[in-house]
Amino acid sequence: MKILNTKKSQIESNLDQLFNLVDNAIGTAVDCLTSRDFAACDTLIENDPIINDLRRMIEQDCLVAIASQQPVAHDLRDIIADSHIASELERLGDYACDIAASVKRMDAASLDQLGMTNILAMSRLAREMLSLVRRANQDGDAQLARQISALDDKMDALFKETIDLVLAAMRSDPELVTNGTCVLWIIHDMERYGDRTTNIAEQVVFRLESKTTDLG
C-alpha cells in the first residue's frame, strides 16, 4: 500500500505540473493573438513536446502502478482517471499550438471587426473552466466539477455568436477574409478546449462517484 500511495503521489504531482503547462500555453496563445508576435508563436509550438512527454510519463506511471500494485476500488479509479485526464490535457496543449499556428497565417489587417471582444471572453472562459476542474480534482469535489456544464454552455453560445460576427465582417469586407478564416479556426479550437475540459470534469466525477456522467 505504501508503494502504491507513493506512486499515486508522483502521478498527481506530475498531473499538477501538466495543468500548469497547459494553462500557461493557452495564456501564451492568446497573447500571441493580441500582439501578433510570430516569434512567440514559434516558441509556443516548439515547447509543445514538453507537454507531450509529460503526458506520456504520467500514462506510463499509471500503467506501471496498475500492473505492479494491482489497485482496486477507489485507487484503481484514481489511476484510470488520472491517465484519461493527462490525455485530455495534452490535447488542450495542442489547441494552444493550433491557435498559434493560425496567428502565423494572419496578415496585417485589423482584427477589430472580427469579434476580438468575444475571442478574449472565450479565452478567459477557457482558463476559468480549466481552473474549475483542476480545483474539483484536487479537492475531490464532484459538485464543483458538475458546474462545468454551465460554463460550457456559455462557451458554446459565444462560439455561435462569434461565428455570425466573423462571417458578417468577411462578407462586408473582402480584405478581412484571410484573418477572418484564421479567427474561425481559433474560436473552433477554443470551443473544443471547452469540450475537452468538460471531459476532464466527467473523469473527476467518475473518480469520486464511480459512475459515468455526461456533462456536455
N, C-alpha and C positions, 0 to 999 in steps of 0.2 A: 504493500500500500504506500509506503514511504517513497519508493522509486516511482510509482505512478503519479503521486502528488508532485514530485519534483519535475517530472516530465510535463505534467499539465501546467505547472507554473511557468516553465520555459516556453511552452506553446503560447500561453496567454500573454507573456511578456513580448514575444515576437509579434503577436497579433496586434498588441497595442502600438508597437512601432509601425506596423503596416498601416494602421488607421492614421497615424501622424503623417506618414509619407503621402498617403492618398489625399488627405485634407490639404497638405501643402501643394500638391500637384494641381488640384482644381483651382486653388487660390492663385497659383502662378499662371495657369492657363488664362484666367480672367484678366490678370494684369497684362499678359501678352496681348490680349484683345484690345484693352483700353489704350495701351501705349503703342500698339503695332510694332513691338520690339521683336524682330525676326531672330536676332541672336539669342534672346531669352527663350524663344520657341525652340530653337535648336538644342539649347541646354536641357530644357524640359524633356524633349524627346530622347536625347542621349542618356538621360538618367533613368529612363523607364526600366531598363534591365535590373536596376536595384530593387524595384518593386517586384518584378517577376521572380528574381532569385529568392527574395524573402518569402513570397508565396509558396515557392517550391520547397523551401526549407520547412515551413510550417506543415505542409501536406506530408512531407517525409516523416517529420516528427510524429504526426498523428498516426500514420501507418505503423511506425515502429512501436508506438505506445499500445496500439490495438493488438499487434502481433505478439509482442513480448510480455505484456502485462494482462492481457485478456480482461479488460474492464467490463463491467456490467452496469445496468441501470443508469443512474444519472451521470456516472463517469463516462460511460460509452456515449451517451447523448452529447455531453460536453465536447468530447473529442470530435465526434462526427460534425457537430455544428461549427466548431472552430475551423475545420477543414473547408466546409462549404463557405463560411464567411470569408476566409482567406481568398478563395477563388473569386468571390464577388468583388472583393476589394481590388484584386488585380485587374478586373475588368473596368472598375472605376478609374484606375490609373490610366488604362488605355483610352478612355473617353477624354481625359485631360490632354493626352497626347494628340488625339484626333482634333480637338479644338485648336491646339497649337498649329497643327498641320493646315487647318482651314484658314487660320490667320495668315499663314505664309502665302496663301494663294490670293490674298486680297490685294487690291490696287489702292491708290491714294485717295479715292473718293470718300466723302464723308459717310459716317455711319449714323448720323443724327436722325435720318428719316427711316432707319431700318430697325426701329424698336429697341434701341440700346437701353432705355429705361427698363423695359421688360426683361431684357437679357441679363442685366445686372440683378434684377429681382430674382430671376431664376437661379442665378449663381449663388446668391445669398441663401435662397431656399434649399439648394442642393447641400450646402455646407451645414445648414441647420438640421436637415434630415440626417446627415451623417453623424453629427454631434449627438442627436437624439438616440439613434440606435447604438452608438458607442456607449452612452451612459446606461441605456437599458441593459446592454450586455454586461457591463462592468458591475452594475448594481443588482443584477438579477431581477429586473422589474418588467414583467410581461405586459402590464397595463401601459407602461410608458412606451414599450415597443409598439403597441397597438395604435398609439397616437400618430404613427407614421401615415396611416390611411388618409387622414385629413390633410396632411401636408402634401401627400402625393396627388390628391385631388386639386390642390392649388397649383401644383406644378403642371398638371395636365391642362388646366384652364389657361394658365399663362402661355403654355406652348401653343394652344389653338389660337389664342388671341394674337400672338406674335406672328404666326404664320400669315394670318389675314393682313396684318400691318405690312409685313415684308412684301407679300405678293402685290398689294396695292401700290407700294412705293416703286416696285420694279416695273409695273405696268405704266406708271405715270412718268418714269424717267429711265430710259434705256441705259444710261450711264451707271445706274445702280445695280444692274443685273449681275455683274461679277461678284460684288460684295454681298448682294442680296442672296445669291446662291450659297455663298460661304456661310452667311448667317443662318440660313435654313439648316445647313448641316450642323452648325454649332448648337442651335436650340434642340435639334434632334438628339444630339449627344447628351445635352442636359436633361432632356425628358427621360432618356434611357438611364441616366445617372439616378434619377428618382426611382425608376423601376427597380434597379439593382439594389438600391438602398432599402427599398421595401422588401426585397428578397432576404436581405440580412435581418430585418426585423422579424420576418417569418421564422428564420433559423433561431433567433433568440427565444421566441415563443415555443418552438419545438424543444429546445434545450430545457426550458423551465417547466413546461407542462406536458411534454411527451405527446404532443398531437400536432398534426399538420394544419396550418391555418392560412387562408387566403386573405391577405391584407390589401391586395391591389384593387 
